[in-house]
Amino acid sequence: MTTATHLHTVINHWTDLQQALGTPQADAWPPVMGIARLHDHLRAHEDAVQLRALERSPDQIGTTAAPLRVTILDTMTSLDAQLVDAADYIASAVQRPAVTRPPVTNRSDTVGLQLAALALADTADPRRWSYTDPRQRSAPFAAAWLLGRVEDAPGPFRMLTGVQRDELARVTGRAARAVDRALEMARQTQALERPCPHCRGTLHIEGGDGRPPTVRCRGCGRKWTGEVAA
C-alpha cells in the first residue's frame, strides 16, 4: 500500500473512530462461537448468543456501559501525536518562510501597498501548516496536509526528498495499521485445536474485521458462520 493510501485510511475513518468511542466493546478475538462443541452446530451458537445477551442485559445487577472505549481513545490520541509530529517535521523542511515586507508609510506608494498585500496573503496562505492553531493540529488535518505534500500539490513548499518520503511511508503505514486494528477491519485467521467433526481435518477461524466470524475446514471445505453449516 502507498503512503497516500495510508493517509486516506486515517482521513476516511476518523469519523468511524469518533463514533466507536461511545459504542460497546466488541467481543474478544477469537470470538465465542461454540467452537469446542462444533458438532452441536446451531445449538452451540444459540447458547453463546443467549449467554452474551444475558451478560449485556441492562437488567443484570451491576452492569454499566463504559462511556468511552479506552482502546479507541488511546489510538486517536496516539494518531494525533504521530501525524502532527510528522507534519511539523515535514513543514520545517519543505515549507517556505512567509515573505515579509516593511510597513508602508506612504499611502501613495501603490507598488509598496501591492507588495505588502502580497506578503500578507502569503503569510495567511491556508495551505501552510500551522505550528500553533489547535484547530489544525489534529490527526485528520495533519493527514490531509501531508497528503498534499506527498502528491506535490501546489503551495509555498519544496518537493519532498526521497528520505522524507521514506519516513512518511513508515509513519503513515503505522498509523493506518493502528486504525485497522482499532476498528477491527483487519481480518485475522487462527487455527483451532478442535478438529472438524466430519472429516477430522484442521479448522481455521476467520474474523476480527467487524464481519461475522467464519470457521472453515481445510480438509472437507465445510464452513460455519454461526448460523448454518455449508
C-alpha positions, 0 to 999 in steps of 0.5 A: 500500500502507498503512503497516500493510501495510508493517509486516506485510511486515517482521513476516511475513518476518523469519523468511524473512530469518533463514533466507536468511542461511545459504542460497546466493546466488541467481543474478544478475538477469537470470538465465542462461537461454540467452537469446542462443541462444533458438532452441536452446530446451531445449538452451540451458537444459540447458547453463546448468543443467549449467554452474551445477551444475558451478560449485556442485559441492562437488567443484570445487577451491576452492569454499566456501559463504559462511556468511552472505549479506552482502546479507541481513545488511546489510538486517536490520541496516539494518531494525533501525536504521530501525524502532527509530529510528522507534519511539523517535521515535514513543514520545517523542511519543505515549507517556505518562510512567509515573505515579509515586507516593511510597513508602508508609510506612504499611502501613495506608494501603490507598488509598496501597498501591492507588495505588502498585500502580497506578503500578507496573503502569503503569510495567511496562505491556508495551505501552510501548516500551522505550528500553533492553531489547535484547530489544525493540529489534529490527526485528520488535518495533519493527514490531509496536509501531508497528503498534499505534500506527498502528491506535490500539490501546489503551495509555498513548499519544496518537493519532498526528498526521497528520505522524507518520503521514506519516513512518511511511508513508515509513519503513515503505514503505522498509523493506518495499521493502528486504525485497522486494528482499532476498528477491527477491519483487519481480518485475522485467521487462527487455527483451532485445536478442535478438529472438524467433526466430519472429516477430522481435518484442521479448522481455521477461524476467520474474523476480527474485521467487524464481519461475522466470524467464519470457521472453515475446514481445510480438509472437507471445505465445510464452513460455519458462520454461526448460523448454518453449516455449508 
